[in-house]
């Protein structure tokens, strides 16, 4: 396969290579030798998981990253597109507060908005698990939004506050949405 049609997000390959110690060309050859272009996402991710180094932290996450990069490379999806065909976008920021305080800061600021980029927001839903705190809402005609607070693994006094929007009908407004979420996060 030539590089001409490669639509893989540029930043994902170097990060994948650094984390796994596996060269992209080698991973790509492995995927192609297993006929990955004709497989579904779960099967491609299972292949990738089998190739992850034993000492790698979060091997499932990196296997998903490798599978997505290959799917983008092979033209099975474009950057921002989920395996279901819908589009998603995300942004995050690290805050020097615990996860509940980070999500509460969102709820007391951007979470009060009744619309985002012209799309009415539903009433928010909050939840909490052992690992994360959530603030979720739907956007009429623009999918679902999940704001999650996750403690920083290296420094528990900090939290990664992430905004993930799933269910965009196409890729046309991904960068507009990313800029919107980044601006709201920057204001916290």
VOGU-3710 file (C-alpha; in Angstrom, 3 decimals, decimal comma):
1> xxxxxxxxxx> 0,000/0,000/0,000  1,366/3,427/-0,886  1,597/6,332/1,483  -0,361/8,521/-0,957  -3,755/7,601/0,496  -2,630/7,675/4,116  -5,088/9,786/6,085  -3,721/8,753/9,486  -3,569/11,611/11,979  0,082/12,653/11,832
11> xxxxxxxxxx> 0,684/12,879/15,582  -0,588/9,403/16,385  2,195/7,418/14,696  5,243/8,891/16,524  3,443/8,553/19,878  2,519/4,950/19,087  6,105/4,130/18,083  7,574/5,784/21,195  5,197/4,042/23,580  5,373/0,562/22,081
21> xxxxxxxxxx> 8,878/0,498/20,621  7,307/-0,869/17,419  7,963/0,859/14,103  4,846/1,886/12,182  6,103/0,160/9,022  6,403/-3,110/10,966  2,946/-2,752/12,525  1,444/-1,947/9,147  3,084/-5,015/7,580  1,733/-7,189/10,388
31> xxxxxxxxxx> -1,786/-5,847/9,923  -1,606/-6,346/6,166  -0,224/-9,901/6,467  -3,242/-10,764/8,638  -5,739/-9,258/6,180  -6,766/-6,539/8,634  -8,277/-4,371/5,891  -11,140/-6,871/5,666  -11,660/-7,210/9,434  -13,836/-5,262/11,840
41> xxxxxxxxxx> -12,416/-2,991/14,496  -12,626/-5,511/17,385  -10,632/-8,085/15,399  -8,016/-5,519/14,345  -7,628/-4,355/17,949  -7,226/-7,975/19,141  -4,440/-8,483/16,594  -2,700/-5,343/17,804  -3,037/-6,349/21,455  -1,136/-9,543/20,686
51> xxxxxxxxxx> 1,791/-7,471/19,429  2,040/-5,102/22,380  5,157/-5,492/24,576  4,568/-7,309/27,869  5,949/-4,430/29,955  3,805/-1,762/28,248  1,467/0,205/30,519  -2,113/0,293/29,233  -1,572/-2,222/26,386  -5,300/-2,259/25,536
61> xxxxxxxxxx> -5,289/1,502/24,987  -2,210/1,317/22,751  -3,704/-1,617/20,830  -6,809/0,507/20,187  -4,546/3,340/19,015  -2,680/1,012/16,654  -5,950/-0,399/15,290  -7,383/3,073/14,685  -4,173/4,252/13,004  -4,254/1,225/10,702
71> xxxxxxxxxx> -7,947/1,719/9,914  -7,220/5,332/8,985  -4,220/4,285/6,914  -6,222/1,619/5,069  -9,090/4,036/4,380  -11,524/2,178/6,646  -12,157/5,403/8,556  -10,898/8,965/8,585  -9,471/10,841/11,582  -12,296/11,692/13,959
81> xxxxxxxxxx> -14,524/8,852/12,748  -15,529/6,045/15,091  -15,793/2,417/14,019  -19,587/2,907/13,818  -19,165/5,564/11,131  -20,152/8,530/13,317  -17,638/11,254/14,111  -16,179/12,339/17,429  -13,997/15,074/18,797  -12,327/15,691/22,113
91> xxxxxxxxxx> -10,212/18,085/24,112  -8,661/17,972/27,567  -6,899/20,054/30,161  -5,027/19,224/33,355  -6,230/21,072/36,442  -4,583/21,252/39,877  -7,713/20,062/41,734  -9,300/16,698/42,497  -11,639/15,092/39,961  -14,859/16,110/41,688
101> xxxxxxxxxx> -13,739/19,751/41,921  -12,714/19,709/38,247  -16,132/18,455/37,124  -17,858/20,881/39,508  -15,890/23,760/37,917  -17,239/22,633/34,541  -20,796/22,289/35,912  -20,693/25,785/37,452  -19,335/27,368/34,247  -19,727/25,840/30,781
111> xxxxxxxxxx> -22,157/23,261/32,184  -24,732/26,004/32,706  -24,920/26,736/28,960  -28,243/25,851/27,367  -26,681/25,544/23,909  -23,314/25,005/22,236  -22,584/26,326/18,747  -26,304/26,694/18,108  -27,300/23,223/19,340  -29,637/23,072/22,361
121> xxxxxxxxxx> -28,258/21,088/25,297  -30,325/18,598/27,285  -30,422/18,558/31,060  -27,093/17,238/32,360  -26,641/13,825/33,924  -23,989/13,312/36,576  -22,379/10,104/37,724  -19,303/8,863/39,508  -17,357/5,609/39,377  -14,356/4,436/41,338
131> xxxxxxxxxx> -12,041/5,976/38,719  -13,890/8,952/37,189  -16,472/11,666/37,733  -18,828/12,484/34,836  -21,057/15,283/33,552  -22,988/14,240/30,435  -25,518/15,908/28,152  -26,928/15,592/24,654  -26,784/18,230/21,938  -29,747/18,359/19,573
141> xxxxxxxxxx> -28,409/17,392/16,142  -24,790/17,173/17,337  -24,489/13,994/19,405  -23,597/13,362/23,022  -21,054/15,110/25,215  -19,201/13,554/28,119  -17,058/15,612/30,458  -14,928/13,367/32,652  -12,543/14,052/35,496  -9,774/11,467/35,887
151> xxxxxxxxxx> -7,012/11,684/38,501  -3,571/12,180/36,975  -1,599/8,932/37,326  1,702/10,742/37,968  0,352/13,423/40,288  -2,891/12,601/42,155  -3,297/16,256/43,159  -4,111/16,969/39,499  -6,999/15,904/37,283  -7,360/15,486/33,555
161> xxxxxxxxxx> -10,674/17,051/32,595  -11,671/15,693/29,197  -14,547/16,666/26,920  -15,598/14,008/24,418  -18,319/14,599/21,850  -19,628/11,537/19,991  -22,237/11,278/17,267  -21,380/14,137/14,934  -23,023/13,390/11,579  -19,896/14,237/9,540
171> xxxxxxxxxx> -16,363/15,589/9,818  -17,173/19,085/8,525  -17,288/20,784/11,945  -14,807/18,700/13,942  -12,194/21,457/14,207  -14,849/24,071/15,051  -16,105/21,834/17,877  -12,538/21,103/19,073  -11,808/24,845/19,263  -15,080/25,387/21,157
181> xxxxxxxx> -14,309/22,732/23,793  -10,691/23,906/24,132  -11,816/27,488/24,694  -14,278/26,410/27,392  -11,604/24,290/29,097  -9,101/27,158/28,925  -11,571/29,354/30,792  -11,589/27,088/33,852
//
